[in-house]
């Protein structure tokens, strides 16, 4: 539950998500139990099949329709467990391979339990090929649905790609326009510092010459003249 909430679901949404998974899982198991464990009134039953792929070969040898029916029933019986078990768990941040292994193992255990219970049900026999097909159906359903669903839920309902914002996605261009993580767009124009005006060179030169003339009239010396106190001899 905490894993679902950390990935963007609110508390109530996480509870509803997991509750729906548990309810659907329970309903599916009840349906499977009714289909596989109710007694059948038959005149005779086949011998238990403990040889792998023997039942599949016999069904295919009986004709295409019988073979497809046998394979379809075996694959679809427990296939919903491949989706409902992860949904009931409510975990998003998990390894895809780890989730697949756990789900397939749980589906295999359920199928094995059904086969063992069928030994005490009139008209039912053990079929090892049913165990193999049930487990394969769980694995296929998980691989097709669960990784894509988890990736979409991790992105959250507010995620919109370039196509959702309008227009077709163009490789190389729209990807460059996507903001990088942590990047914030500019909130306005960059403030500028006003420059201090500088007098033209000609005006500055005239001011300097005028100040030099006034200094010479007052002191009798040129600006920058250094008086070392050396007496001047008359010529």
Secondary structure, DSSP 8 states (H G I E B T S, - for coil): -HHHHHTT--HHHHHHHHHHHHHHHHHHHHHHHHHHHS----S-----B-STTHHHHHHHHT-HHHHHHHHHHHHHTTTTHHHHHHHHHT--SS-HHHHHHHHHHHHHHHHHHHHHHGGGSTT---BHHHHHHHHHHHHHHIIIIIHHHHHHHHH-TT---TTTTSS---TTTHHHHS--TT-----S------------HHHHHHHHHHHHHHHHHHHSS-TT-----------
